[in-house]
Amino acid sequence: MNIDFKKLADKYQTPFYLYDFDHITAQYTELKESFRARKSLIAYAVKANSNLSVIKHLSNLGAGADCVSIGEVKRALKAGVPTYKIIFSGVGKSDEEIKEALILDILLINVESSAELDRVEELAKSLNKVARISIRVNPNIDPKTHPYISTGLHENKFGVDIDTAKRMYIKCKNSEHLEPTGIHCHIGSQLTQLEPIRESINIVANLVRNLKAIKIELSFMDVGGGLGIVYKDETLINTYDYAQTILDSLFGLDLTIICEPGRFIVGNSGIFVTKVLYEKINGNKRFVIVDGAMNDLIRPALYDAYHRVEVLNNNKNLSDCNLVGPVCESGDFFAKNIDLPETQSGDLITIYSAGAYGFTMSSNYNTRARVAEIAIENGNDRLIRKRESFEDLIANEIEFL
Ligand code: LLP
């Protein structure tokens, strides 16, 4: 798409996030279509980008929501996702969160420990409700991704092992307040290899078969999220192969598939746009300093993540530099040792693949206001979250005497 960044920067000021809603539609549709041989629900992982307009756009397409806090559940509801398409996951849900989820009667609570299952039972009993339970299985499979975003190994805090899961399903079956409804497995994020997915789904499908043999019939298989995207030159899993692998492993089982993609849907739909403030040279190291910073997009600082960078309408006199922001930390960089052209103050810089875990991981560090978020759809732009003001930043602080 041809985007007039200059016009957008004049209209909204920098820095800002720009989301291409047509790309979101295309990504959602591709994945949904891949599963067309079965009943499926694409439950968008709200944590990746929780702007209400993004969730609403996906909800209009038919998506559900995978949430990890009651705040995310409320966002999903506010954006129009029906309760019967909302899932609540997470290793540490509080009593208040569990109660609210039960009262709202969402589709599934993904339970991640025996202790949590006991708690859900007690709370459901106190409310005279029956909780629909899905248990998150940890298949102990190495997803071959960044260690911070690997979740399917026993050394990670997520889910329970197969034997524990089986005992938990039996408990559900024998409880008046728990209904064994689904099974869940998510081994990690930014996955680019199919084999670990195949292995883990097979392990989970075997458990479903064992449960069936003891008359515990589940209705949903939640295969998690994690499909990778291209940041640089990654070879991706083809969505058709992905879906086929899952369908193959479920042969003979009558389950609705739930898939929880976040990054795949929004990652490459988002661009972070920032502007050059200054250039400087320390010794012989060149720095390009922009108005965006690590508090706006923390992935490079936190994971050493690569995000492609472009200086708009300028590719003369390339030379090595670090692209950095104004925050008082040496970790405040978007890219290190990259070739960029000689810039002028005011030049626009676009940082790609920023739609997932960009804005949602942003902070007010250094008392910096969170940036604006803009949607572009059919060539038309609109503001979907305004830039914060100084007053917004101090609004919750109690006046000191
Ligand atoms: N389902 C569960 C249970 C998850 O824990 C996650 C992500 C997803 C679905 C969605 O994963 P996705 O499809 O987006 O890969 N902040 C990190 C990513 C953390 C992912 C946490 N869980 C990053 O910036 O790379």
Residues whose N, C-alpha, C, O or C-beta is under 5 A from the ligand:
A	BS01	LLP	A45 A48 S89 I149 H186 G188 S189 Q190 G224 G225 G226 L227 E260 P261 G262 R263 F264 Y357
